[in-house]
Amino acid sequence: MVTNASQSGRAKRPPRPLDSARLEELALAYVARFATSAAKLEQYLNRKLRERGWEGEGEPPVAPLVDRFVGAGYVDDAAFARAKSSSLLRRGYGQRRIAQALGAAGIGEAEREAARASQTAQRRAALAMARKRRFGPFGPDLPDRERREKQLAAMLRAGHPLDFARLLVSAQDADTVEEWAEQGEGEQ
């Protein structure tokens, strides 16, 4: 049986304040474990400093440490943006939702634009969501008006354009929407 410190009568010791070496160790462990952006790494280190305090001399070297990690290639915002965008597309999210997620991760406008999916990829993502959630022609039966509106709202919340959502939710058969998803290249 596991007991926590308060049950065993021992007071939990506060964590030791950070110094430069320990701050760098935390940063290395974080980038080794998680794909991250420079902004997320900086947020993490600042949170750790608030929780534990600073024991080193002067100001904590958070920004120079993050810059050094970016320069060494440990943190690459462009690669993070491409990977996150690709992952969210496969899960069925639309471009608007992907842009929001990248913005929340501190990815700059240039990297967000470079990671923007093609028209075909955006259509495939909408199709993937419709399949996964059994919307439109992928459901057991064609939805009534109320259910169609709920499906439409879910597609919009996932970041898909209104015209994509309408087409998928009101399609009569799966073959039509699958053909539609593949013909998106060249259209913007």
Secondary structure as the mmCIF struct_conf table of DSSP 4:
data_model
#
loop_
_struct_conf.conf_type_id
_struct_conf.id
_struct_conf.beg_label_comp_id
_struct_conf.beg_label_asym_id
_struct_conf.beg_label_seq_id
_struct_conf.end_label_comp_id
_struct_conf.end_label_asym_id
_struct_conf.end_label_seq_id
HELX_RH_AL_P HELX_RH_AL_P1 ALA A 5 SER A 8
TURN_TY1_P TURN_TY1_P1 GLY A 9 GLY A 9
HELX_LH_PP_P HELX_LH_PP_P1 ARG A 10 PRO A 17
STRN STRN1 LEU A 18 LEU A 18
HELX_RH_AL_P HELX_RH_AL_P2 SER A 20 ARG A 33
BEND BEND1 PHE A 34 PHE A 34
HELX_RH_AL_P HELX_RH_AL_P3 ALA A 38 ARG A 52
STRN STRN2 TRP A 54 TRP A 54
BEND BEND2 GLY A 56 GLU A 59
HELX_RH_AL_P HELX_RH_AL_P4 VAL A 62 ALA A 72
TURN_TY1_P TURN_TY1_P2 GLY A 73 GLY A 73
BEND BEND3 TYR A 74 TYR A 74
HELX_RH_AL_P HELX_RH_AL_P5 ASP A 77 ARG A 90
TURN_TY1_P TURN_TY1_P3 ARG A 91 GLY A 92
HELX_RH_AL_P HELX_RH_AL_P6 GLN A 95 ALA A 104
TURN_TY1_P TURN_TY1_P4 ALA A 105 GLY A 106
HELX_RH_AL_P HELX_RH_AL_P7 GLU A 109 ALA A 114
TURN_TY1_P TURN_TY1_P5 ALA A 115 ALA A 115
HELX_LH_PP_P HELX_LH_PP_P2 ARG A 116 SER A 118
HELX_RH_AL_P HELX_RH_AL_P8 GLN A 119 ARG A 133
TURN_TY1_P TURN_TY1_P6 ARG A 134 ARG A 134
HELX_RH_3T_P HELX_RH_3T_P1 GLY A 136 PHE A 138
BEND BEND4 GLY A 139 ASP A 141
HELX_RH_AL_P HELX_RH_AL_P9 ARG A 145 ARG A 157
TURN_TY1_P TURN_TY1_P7 ALA A 158 GLY A 159
HELX_RH_AL_P HELX_RH_AL_P10 LEU A 162 SER A 170
BEND BEND5 GLN A 172 GLN A 172
HELX_RH_AL_P HELX_RH_AL_P11 ALA A 174 GLU A 182
TURN_TY1_P TURN_TY1_P8 GLN A 183 GLN A 183
TURN_TY1_P TURN_TY1_P9 GLU A 185 GLY A 186
#
